[in-house]
Amino acid sequence: MNRAFSRLISDMAHDPALTKAFQHDVLDVRPRSIRAAIARGLARGEVRKRVNRELLIDLLTAPFYFRLLYAQAPLTHQDANELAELVLRAVAPCQTVAMSVGKRRRKKVMRRD
């Protein structure tokens, strides 16, 4: 998958039609689903109201593309879960946030200035 994705990106540099198709069929689809998830988090009070949603989408998706293109390493389920937890803590409103650490759970009070 990593080599195929790298090759696809390389081919896109020389093929505008491929770039447009990839943008439409892949890159535009994922942010729509993420925007919907962010909207649900906002409605439940799990995400700060003034969070930059587009930057949040970049923060969530960039590690996947980085691993595919540069690190040539998979992003494991554990990595994805840890990434999601880190991002959720970063965008949470000022309140006590439960954090999981392995099988243990602890609470930490987060303060925002």
URCOR-V869170 format. One record per pair of residues at least 24 apart in sequence whose ideal C-beta (glycine too) atoms are under 7 Angstrom apart, sorted by sequence separation. I is the first residue (numbers start at 1). GAP is how many residues later the second one is. D is the distance in Angstrom with one decimal. If there is no record, write none. Layout:
I&GAP&D + I&GAP&D
//
This chain:
31&26&5.1 + 34&26&6.2 + 60&27&5.8 + 59&28&5.7 + 30&31&6.4 + 56&35&6.1 + 51&40&4.9 + 48&43&5.7 + 47&44&5.0 + 48&44&7.0 + 48&45&5.0 + 46&46&6.6 + 45&48&6.5 + 9&60&6.4 + 5&63&4.6 + 6&63&5.9 + 5&64&6.8 + 2&66&5.5 + 2&70&5.0
//
